[in-house]
Amino acid sequence: MYAETPFRHYRVLCQFLLSQEGLVIMPTAETQKATSGNFQLALGTVSFAVCFAAWGLISAFAPRFREAFHLTATQTAFLVAVPVLLGALMRIVTGMLADRFGGRLIFTLLMVIVAVPAFLVPSVRTYSSLLVVAFFLGIAGSSFAVGVGFVSRWFPPEKQGGALGVYGLGNIGQSAAVFLGPVLATVVGWQNIFRGAAALLVVWGIIFYAMAKNSPKTVRPSGLGEMVGLLTHERLSWVLSLFYFLTFGGFVAFSIYLPTLLKDQFGLKPADAGFRTAGFVVLATLARPLGGWLSDKIGGARVLNAVFLAIAPLAVLMSWPSMLPFTVGALGCAFLLGIGNGAVFKLVPQYFPKQVGTVTGLVGAMGGLGGFFPPLLLGFFRDHLHAVWPGFLLLSGVAVALWRMNAVVFLPRQEKQEIRLPEHLRRTSDRLRAGVTATLFTGFLVAAIVVGSRKLQDFDPALVIYTFTIIFATWGVVYHYRVWLDKPPTRVYWERGWQLFRQQGILRNSVRLVGLAAKNLGAQTFIHKRSALRWWMHQLIFWGCVLAVLITFPLVFGWISFQTLPDDQNTYMVLVYGFRTVTFPIHSLLAVLLFHGLDISAFLVLGGIALSLWRRFRDRGAQATQSFALDFLPIILLFAICITGLALTVSQGWLRGEFYSFLAILHAITVISALLYLPFGKFFHIFQRPAQLGVKLYQAAGETGEPAICKRCGERFASRMHIEDLKSVLPQVGFDYAVGDGTWQDICPACKRKSLSLAQLQLKEESRG
């Protein structure tokens, strides 16, 4: 005992000195726990992958079973959906068992049990027997609920989203089964694939039991009655279940039915269909950790808000009976469904920290059921309507409904939590949200360019530099706009505007907004009240730029193209998205207006620039406030675009193409400079201006709504809605005007001035003694 003490002191001293020199840092209890948690996460992820590989085998060999048993589309869809059904229902049971007995034991038993039906599949001889075995093979699908409870308790709440996102990578097992299963079957036979999967389940189950540990974080297990009571009375768990019904259910439905759908819809070979399905599964799986990480940073409700809103148009795109739009829609949905899966399971431990396994079982069961019904619906639509597009329209409608549900249930809770965050964390969260939103919008633009130009058939390669610049400018504009909307004062106007729009009647307010848009955006009457000269200046520049955008952007994107008729070279036809619309003679007035539309817009803008310079050089008020960056640089950019554009027309029409190449490069430089300036300079107010319509609704509602009464004089001085919003916004921007039991905002401006005057007189008298 005494001999060991000097050595122990010497060892502690060496550790301290080495750590001070930066040579080594001894592990702490926290780092040891984190290392152990990462190891258990790896074990759980591999186990999940093994189970999901067994779960996906029926789908992988569905075309083979279809030929062997002469199945219809509905019967095939039912076969691939049957494993999903039991996997969904069993998640509730396995989740409860994992909460009660720990994930280590339940995960091991599950893998050993699933090995039995996997081994029996090659021995079945009838379709009904295959359905029974496939049904019990679906137990493997319940593994997810076990793993979520097992993994999440090893990590703190702020890291659970990312950890569960990594755990979700186990979905890759299904991708491996769908892609590699048919390939390996050509070498070893499909029967040995199922037998090998059974052996792998047993071997890995033993390894997992030997190496896995349950988290030392003990949680009192709930009794059966408490668990059932939670599922029957807790509404948030059912809302999360609906979210997972779409995100995971959509993933499962596509992953198990895509091989059959691609074969029937587009005539692909089984290997090609399996490869494309594997790509879908891999993309969705890799996106899952990203969804968890984003949820840790900006909140799961924020992520789901973007996911549901973006799935709606992509699902509609999948209804297009063409491979390219279908591929864009499918891959876009894969990415978003993966992100959504990670976001949902950030919310589960956040709202139910003590019943993770139980709630995961319910949520996972609903997700599994979400994968059970779509294949049946698609098979039914194909057999009876000879089309599958109604199923994708239904998916789009469900996504919109869940987007609205999330906005009502979880998003307000998220916003309340964000208000309490430190300022630097709120700024980081705002930037991440803005980046995600901008990326989604830019992705939609790229997809629209590809689809609208008919797989780039109508795309002009000479305009590719403009296309990439517009895409970059779109990202910057959307990012800037989202950051601007997240500022507390702007967010109040934005949210109140939509709230008033719905409360006062959508149809009525739609008509009112059309009138407001015509008055404030089109005619810009509010500028005419300041000066007729400024009104003419704004009108010329505004309509000149609008005309140029309406002509240039569709041409650059390949959405509109002009072609001569095959049998008449003097007649043009206009193709919009590849569809023939109108024809016109080459020497007609319409042809002159169409082909010289940009020249007309240039003259309009130049007229507005002339009036602007006239005002700025003569108006002393403008001279006192103007600056080069905000006032003259935008004018210079517009002037350069107009002059170089007109010079191109002069070169082509009057100079037989002299200097055309040089002028084209110069014009491209000016246009690109202006586009890159859009998100950062004065031109950005063009995108802010439509929000003025919401402010007009706000002002109109305030005039007719409940008044705010001054606490001193008893007179009305504003609307109650405006004062209450002001009270909520000012603390968010660092101002606190609390006075006694009220705030400074409860007093009218006249009484505020009187109070300040009295306070100043009192201070003056006190200073005189």
Backbone hydrogen bonds, N-H to C=O, Kabsch-Sander energy under -0.5 kcal/mol:
donor,donor_aa,acceptor,acceptor_aa,energy
5,T,1,M,-0.9
7,F,3,A,-0.6
8,R,4,E,-2.2
9,H,5,T,-2.4
10,Y,6,P,-2.7
11,R,7,F,-2.5
12,V,8,R,-2.2
13,L,9,H,-2.4
14,C,10,Y,-2.3
15,Q,11,R,-2.3
16,F,12,V,-2.1
17,L,13,L,-2.5
18,L,14,C,-2.7
19,S,15,Q,-2.1
20,Q,16,F,-1.9
21,E,17,L,-1.7
22,G,19,S,-0.9
23,L,18,L,-2.2
24,V,18,L,-0.9
26,M,24,V,-0.5
32,Q,28,T,-2.4
33,K,29,A,-2.2
34,A,30,E,-2.4
35,T,31,T,-2.6
36,S,32,Q,-2.5
37,G,33,K,-2.7
38,N,34,A,-2.4
39,F,35,T,-2.0
40,Q,36,S,-2.5
41,L,37,G,-2.2
42,A,38,N,-2.1
43,L,39,F,-2.3
44,G,40,Q,-2.7
45,T,41,L,-2.4
46,V,42,A,-2.2
47,S,43,L,-2.2
48,F,44,G,-2.4
49,A,45,T,-2.2
50,V,46,V,-2.4
51,C,47,S,-2.4
52,F,48,F,-2.4
53,A,49,A,-1.9
54,A,50,V,-1.7
55,W,51,C,-2.1
56,G,52,F,-1.7
57,L,54,A,-1.0
60,A,56,G,-2.1
61,F,57,L,-1.8
62,A,59,S,-1.2
65,F,61,F,-2.4
66,R,62,A,-2.7
67,E,63,P,-1.8
68,A,64,R,-2.4
69,F,65,F,-2.5
70,H,66,R,-0.7
71,L,66,R,-1.8
76,T,72,T,-2.4
77,A,73,A,-2.3
78,F,74,T,-2.3
79,L,75,Q,-2.1
80,V,76,T,-2.1
81,A,77,A,-1.3
82,V,78,F,-1.7
85,L,81,A,-1.5
86,L,82,V,-1.4
87,G,83,P,-1.9
88,A,84,V,-2.1
89,L,85,L,-2.4
90,M,86,L,-2.9
91,R,87,G,-0.6
91,R,88,A,-0.8
92,I,88,A,-0.5
92,I,89,L,-0.9
93,V,89,L,-0.7
94,T,90,M,-3.1
95,G,91,R,-2.3
96,M,92,I,-1.9
97,L,93,V,-2.6
98,A,94,T,-2.5
99,D,95,G,-1.9
100,R,96,M,-1.9
101,F,97,L,-3.5
102,G,98,A,-1.5
106,I,102,G,-1.5
107,F,103,G,-2.5
108,T,104,R,-1.5
109,L,105,L,-2.4
110,L,106,I,-2.4
111,M,107,F,-1.9
112,V,108,T,-1.9
113,I,109,L,-2.4
114,V,110,L,-2.4
115,A,111,M,-1.2
116,V,113,I,-1.3
118,A,114,V,-1.6
119,F,115,A,-1.8
120,L,116,V,-1.4
121,V,117,P,-1.2
123,S,120,L,-1.5
124,V,121,V,-1.5
130,L,126,T,-2.1
131,L,127,Y,-2.1
132,V,128,S,-1.8
133,V,129,S,-2.4
134,A,130,L,-2.8
135,F,131,L,-2.2
136,F,132,V,-1.7
137,L,133,V,-2.0
138,G,134,A,-1.0
138,G,135,F,-0.6
139,I,136,F,-1.6
140,A,137,L,-1.7
141,G,138,G,-1.7
142,S,139,I,-1.8
143,S,140,A,-1.6
144,F,141,G,-0.8
145,A,142,S,-0.7
146,V,142,S,-0.9
147,G,143,S,-2.2
148,V,144,F,-2.2
149,G,145,A,-1.3
150,F,146,V,-1.9
151,V,147,G,-3.1
152,S,148,V,-2.5
153,R,149,G,-0.9
154,W,151,V,-2.0
155,F,152,S,-1.7
159,K,156,P,-2.0
160,Q,156,P,-0.7
160,Q,157,P,-0.8
161,G,157,P,-0.5
163,A,159,K,-2.1
164,L,160,Q,-2.9
165,G,161,G,-1.7
166,V,162,G,-2.1
167,Y,163,A,-2.5
168,G,164,L,-1.9
169,L,166,V,-1.8
170,G,167,Y,-2.0
171,N,168,G,-2.2
172,I,169,L,-2.4
173,G,170,G,-2.2
174,Q,171,N,-1.4
175,S,171,N,-1.1
176,A,172,I,-2.5
177,A,173,G,-2.0
178,V,174,Q,-2.6
179,F,175,S,-2.5
180,L,176,A,-2.4
181,G,176,A,-0.8
181,G,177,A,-1.1
183,V,179,F,-0.8
184,L,180,L,-3.2
185,A,181,G,-1.9
186,T,182,P,-0.9
186,T,183,V,-0.7
187,V,184,L,-1.5
188,V,184,L,-2.7
189,G,185,A,-1.6
193,I,189,G,-0.9
194,F,190,W,-1.3
195,R,191,Q,-1.9
196,G,192,N,-2.6
197,A,193,I,-1.9
198,A,194,F,-2.0
199,A,195,R,-2.1
200,L,196,G,-2.4
201,L,197,A,-2.2
202,V,198,A,-1.8
203,V,199,A,-2.5
204,W,200,L,-2.7
205,G,201,L,-1.9
206,I,202,V,-1.9
207,I,203,V,-2.1
208,F,204,W,-3.0
209,Y,205,G,-2.1
210,A,206,I,-1.8
211,M,207,I,-1.7
212,A,208,F,-2.8
218,T,216,P,-1.1
227,M,223,G,-2.4
228,V,224,L,-2.7
229,G,225,G,-2.4
230,L,226,E,-2.4
231,L,227,M,-2.0
232,T,228,V,-1.8
233,H,229,G,-2.0
234,E,230,L,-2.0
235,R,233,H,-0.9
238,W,234,E,-0.8
239,V,235,R,-2.0
240,L,236,L,-2.5
241,S,237,S,-1.5
242,L,238,W,-2.0
243,F,239,V,-1.9
244,Y,240,L,-2.4
245,F,241,S,-2.0
246,L,242,L,-1.3
247,T,243,F,-2.6
248,F,244,Y,-1.3
249,G,244,Y,-1.8
250,G,246,L,-2.1
251,F,247,T,-1.4
252,V,248,F,-3.0
253,A,249,G,-2.9
254,F,250,G,-2.3
255,S,251,F,-2.5
256,I,252,V,-2.3
257,Y,253,A,-1.8
258,L,254,F,-2.4
261,L,257,Y,-2.9
262,L,258,L,-3.2
263,K,259,P,-1.6
264,D,260,T,-2.5
265,Q,261,L,-3.3
266,F,262,L,-1.5
267,G,263,K,-0.8
268,L,262,L,-1.6
273,A,269,K,-3.0
274,G,270,P,-2.7
275,F,271,A,-2.2
276,R,272,D,-2.3
277,T,273,A,-2.3
278,A,274,G,-2.4
279,G,275,F,-2.0
280,F,276,R,-2.0
281,V,277,T,-2.6
282,V,278,A,-2.9
283,L,279,G,-2.3
284,A,280,F,-2.4
285,T,281,V,-2.5
286,L,282,V,-2.8
287,A,283,L,-1.7
288,R,284,A,-0.7
288,R,285,T,-0.7
290,L,286,L,-0.7
291,G,287,A,-2.3
292,G,288,R,-2.1
293,W,289,P,-2.8
294,L,290,L,-2.9
295,S,291,G,-2.0
296,D,292,G,-1.9
297,K,293,W,-1.6
298,I,294,L,-3.4
299,G,294,L,-0.6
299,G,295,S,-1.4
303,V,299,G,-1.7
304,L,300,G,-2.6
305,N,301,A,-1.8
306,A,302,R,-1.5
307,V,303,V,-2.3
308,F,304,L,-2.6
309,L,305,N,-1.4
310,A,306,A,-1.9
311,I,307,V,-2.0
312,A,308,F,-1.2
314,L,310,A,-1.2
315,A,311,I,-2.7
316,V,312,A,-1.4
317,L,313,P,-1.9
318,M,314,L,-1.4
319,S,315,A,-0.7
319,S,316,V,-1.0
320,W,317,L,-1.4
322,S,320,W,-2.4
326,F,322,S,-2.0
327,T,323,M,-2.7
328,V,324,L,-2.6
329,G,325,P,-2.7
330,A,326,F,-2.8
331,L,327,T,-2.8
332,G,328,V,-2.2
333,C,329,G,-2.5
334,A,330,A,-2.5
335,F,331,L,-2.3
336,L,332,G,-2.2
337,L,333,C,-3.3
338,G,334,A,-2.1
339,I,335,F,-2.0
340,G,336,L,-2.8
341,N,337,L,-2.2
342,G,338,G,-1.8
343,A,339,I,-1.9
344,V,340,G,-2.5
345,F,341,N,-1.7
346,K,343,A,-1.2
347,L,343,A,-1.3
347,L,344,V,-0.5
348,V,344,V,-1.4
350,Q,346,K,-0.8
351,Y,347,L,-2.3
352,F,348,V,-2.2
355,Q,352,F,-0.6
359,V,355,Q,-2.7
360,T,356,V,-2.7
361,G,357,G,-2.2
362,L,358,T,-1.9
363,V,359,V,-3.3
364,G,360,T,-3.3
365,A,361,G,-2.2
366,M,362,L,-2.2
367,G,363,V,-2.1
368,G,364,G,-2.6
369,L,365,A,-2.6
370,G,366,M,-2.0
371,G,367,G,-0.9
371,G,368,G,-0.8
372,F,368,G,-0.9
372,F,369,L,-0.5
373,F,369,L,-1.9
376,L,372,F,-0.8
377,L,373,F,-2.6
378,L,374,P,-3.0
379,G,375,P,-2.5
380,F,376,L,-2.6
381,F,377,L,-3.0
382,R,378,L,-2.2
383,D,379,G,-2.2
384,H,380,F,-2.4
385,L,381,F,-2.3
386,H,381,F,-0.8
387,A,381,F,-1.2
391,G,388,V,-1.2
392,F,388,V,-0.9
393,L,389,W,-2.0
394,L,390,P,-2.0
395,L,391,G,-1.8
396,S,392,F,-2.0
397,G,393,L,-2.2
398,V,394,L,-2.3
399,A,395,L,-2.1
400,V,396,S,-1.9
401,A,397,G,-2.1
402,L,398,V,-2.4
403,W,399,A,-2.1
404,R,400,V,-2.0
405,M,401,A,-2.0
406,N,402,L,-2.7
407,A,403,W,-1.9
408,V,404,R,-1.3
409,V,405,M,-2.6
410,F,406,N,-1.0
411,L,406,N,-2.5
414,Q,410,F,-2.2
415,E,411,L,-2.4
416,K,412,P,-1.9
417,Q,413,R,-1.8
418,E,414,Q,-2.1
419,I,415,E,-1.5
420,R,416,K,-0.8
420,R,417,Q,-0.6
421,L,418,E,-1.3
426,R,422,P,-2.0
427,R,423,E,-2.2
428,T,424,H,-2.0
429,S,425,L,-2.5
430,D,426,R,-2.5
431,R,427,R,-2.3
432,L,428,T,-2.2
433,R,429,S,-2.5
434,A,430,D,-2.4
435,G,431,R,-2.5
436,V,432,L,-2.5
437,T,433,R,-2.6
438,A,434,A,-2.7
439,T,435,G,-2.2
440,L,436,V,-2.3
441,F,437,T,-2.4
442,T,438,A,-2.4
443,G,439,T,-2.3
444,F,440,L,-2.2
445,L,441,F,-2.1
446,V,442,T,-2.4
447,A,443,G,-2.4
448,A,444,F,-2.6
449,I,445,L,-2.2
450,V,446,V,-2.3
451,V,447,A,-2.7
452,G,448,A,-2.8
453,S,449,I,-1.6
454,R,451,V,-1.8
455,K,450,V,-1.8
456,L,450,V,-0.8
457,Q,453,S,-0.8
457,Q,454,R,-1.4
458,D,453,S,-2.5
459,F,456,L,-0.7
463,L,460,D,-2.1
464,V,461,P,-1.6
466,Y,463,L,-0.5
467,T,463,L,-1.8
468,F,464,V,-2.3
469,T,465,I,-1.7
470,I,466,Y,-2.5
471,I,467,T,-2.3
472,F,468,F,-2.2
473,A,469,T,-2.8
474,T,470,I,-2.6
475,W,471,I,-2.0
476,G,472,F,-2.3
477,V,473,A,-2.8
478,V,474,T,-2.6
479,Y,475,W,-2.4
480,H,476,G,-2.6
481,Y,477,V,-2.8
482,R,478,V,-2.6
483,V,479,Y,-2.3
484,W,480,H,-2.4
485,L,481,Y,-2.5
486,D,482,R,-1.6
487,K,484,W,-1.0
491,R,487,K,-3.0
492,V,488,P,-1.8
493,Y,489,P,-1.7
494,W,490,T,-2.6
495,E,491,R,-2.9
496,R,492,V,-2.7
497,G,493,Y,-2.4
498,W,494,W,-1.8
499,Q,495,E,-2.3
500,L,496,R,-3.0
501,F,497,G,-2.0
502,R,498,W,-1.9
503,Q,499,Q,-2.5
504,Q,500,L,-2.2
505,G,502,R,-1.0
509,N,505,G,-2.6
510,S,506,I,-2.1
511,V,507,L,-1.9
512,R,508,R,-2.0
513,L,509,N,-2.8
514,V,510,S,-1.8
515,G,511,V,-1.8
516,L,512,R,-2.6
517,A,513,L,-2.9
518,A,514,V,-2.3
519,K,515,G,-2.2
520,N,516,L,-3.3
521,L,516,L,-0.5
521,L,517,A,-1.9
522,G,517,A,-2.4
523,A,518,A,-2.9
525,T,519,K,-2.1
527,I,524,Q,-1.3
528,H,524,Q,-1.1
529,K,525,T,-1.2
530,R,527,I,-1.1
531,S,527,I,-2.0
535,W,531,S,-1.7
536,W,532,A,-2.3
537,M,533,L,-2.2
538,H,534,R,-2.6
539,Q,535,W,-2.5
540,L,536,W,-2.4
541,I,537,M,-2.1
542,F,538,H,-2.9
543,W,539,Q,-2.5
544,G,540,L,-1.7
545,C,541,I,-2.3
546,V,542,F,-2.4
547,L,543,W,-2.2
548,A,544,G,-1.9
549,V,545,C,-2.5
550,L,546,V,-2.5
551,I,547,L,-1.4
552,T,548,A,-3.1
553,F,549,V,-1.7
555,L,551,I,-1.1
556,V,552,T,-2.9
557,F,553,F,-2.4
558,G,554,P,-0.7
558,G,555,L,-0.6
559,W,554,P,-2.0
560,I,554,P,-1.4
561,S,575,L,-2.0
563,Q,573,M,-2.1
565,L,568,D,-0.9
565,L,571,T,-2.2
568,D,565,L,-1.0
571,T,568,D,-1.4
572,Y,584,F,-2.7
573,M,563,Q,-3.1
574,V,582,V,-2.8
575,L,561,S,-3.0
575,L,573,M,-0.5
576,V,574,V,-0.5
576,V,579,F,-2.7
577,Y,559,W,-3.1
577,Y,575,L,-0.6
579,F,576,V,-1.9
581,T,574,V,-2.6
584,F,572,Y,-2.2
586,I,570,N,-2.7
588,S,585,P,-1.4
592,V,588,S,-1.8
593,L,589,L,-2.5
594,L,590,L,-2.6
595,F,591,A,-2.8
596,H,592,V,-1.4
597,G,594,L,-1.0
600,I,596,H,-2.1
601,S,597,G,-2.3
602,A,598,L,-2.0
603,F,599,D,-2.1
604,L,600,I,-2.1
605,V,601,S,-2.4
606,L,602,A,-2.5
607,G,603,F,-2.1
608,G,604,L,-2.0
609,I,605,V,-2.5
610,A,606,L,-2.3
611,L,607,G,-1.9
612,S,608,G,-2.1
613,L,609,I,-2.6
614,W,610,A,-2.3
615,R,611,L,-2.2
616,R,612,S,-2.5
617,F,613,L,-2.1
618,R,614,W,-0.8
618,R,615,R,-0.6
619,D,615,R,-3.1
620,R,618,R,-0.8
623,Q,619,D,-2.1
624,A,620,R,-1.5
625,T,621,G,-0.7
625,T,622,A,-0.7
626,Q,622,A,-2.0
631,D,627,S,-1.9
632,F,627,S,-1.1
632,F,628,F,-0.6
633,L,628,F,-2.9
635,I,631,D,-0.6
636,I,632,F,-2.6
637,L,633,L,-2.3
638,L,634,P,-2.3
639,F,635,I,-2.6
640,A,636,I,-2.5
641,I,637,L,-2.2
642,C,638,L,-2.3
643,I,639,F,-2.6
644,T,640,A,-2.3
645,G,641,I,-2.1
646,L,642,C,-2.5
647,A,643,I,-2.3
648,L,644,T,-1.6
649,T,645,G,-1.4
650,V,646,L,-2.4
651,S,647,A,-2.6
652,Q,648,L,-2.3
653,G,649,T,-2.7
654,W,650,V,-2.6
655,L,650,V,-1.3
657,G,651,S,-3.4
658,E,651,S,-0.5
658,E,655,L,-1.4
660,Y,657,G,-1.8
663,L,659,F,-2.6
664,A,660,Y,-2.7
665,I,661,S,-2.1
666,L,662,F,-2.4
667,H,663,L,-2.8
668,A,664,A,-2.3
669,I,665,I,-2.2
670,T,666,L,-1.9
671,V,667,H,-2.5
672,I,668,A,-2.7
673,S,669,I,-2.2
674,A,670,T,-2.0
675,L,671,V,-2.4
676,L,672,I,-2.6
677,Y,673,S,-1.4
678,L,674,A,-0.9
678,L,675,L,-0.6
680,F,677,Y,-1.0
681,G,677,Y,-2.4
684,F,681,G,-1.5
685,H,682,K,-1.7
686,I,683,F,-1.9
687,F,684,F,-1.4
688,Q,684,F,-1.1
689,R,685,H,-1.8
691,A,688,Q,-1.3
692,Q,689,R,-2.2
693,L,690,P,-1.9
694,G,691,A,-0.7
695,V,691,A,-1.2
696,K,692,Q,-2.0
697,L,693,L,-1.9
698,Y,694,G,-2.2
699,Q,695,V,-2.7
700,A,696,K,-2.4
701,A,697,L,-2.4
702,G,698,Y,-2.1
703,E,699,Q,-1.9
704,T,700,A,-1.3
705,G,701,A,-1.2
708,A,718,A,-3.1
709,I,707,P,-0.5
710,C,715,E,-2.8
711,K,746,D,-1.8
714,G,710,C,-1.4
717,F,708,A,-1.9
718,A,708,A,-0.8
720,R,706,E,-3.0
723,I,719,S,-2.0
724,E,720,R,-2.5
725,D,721,M,-2.2
726,L,722,H,-2.1
727,K,723,I,-2.1
728,S,724,E,-1.6
729,V,725,D,-1.8
730,L,726,L,-2.2
732,Q,729,V,-0.8
733,V,729,V,-1.0
733,V,730,L,-0.8
734,G,731,P,-1.1
735,F,730,L,-2.6
739,V,742,G,-2.7
742,G,739,V,-2.2
744,W,737,Y,-2.5
746,D,743,T,-1.8
747,I,744,W,-1.3
752,K,748,C,-2.1
753,R,749,P,-2.2
754,K,750,A,-2.0
755,S,751,C,-2.6
756,L,752,K,-2.3
757,S,753,R,-2.3
758,L,754,K,-2.7
759,A,755,S,-2.4
760,Q,756,L,-2.3
761,L,757,S,-2.3
762,Q,758,L,-2.5
763,L,759,A,-2.3
764,K,760,Q,-2.2
765,E,761,L,-2.4
766,E,762,Q,-2.4
767,S,763,L,-2.1
768,R,764,K,-1.1
769,G,765,E,-0.6
769,G,766,E,-0.6
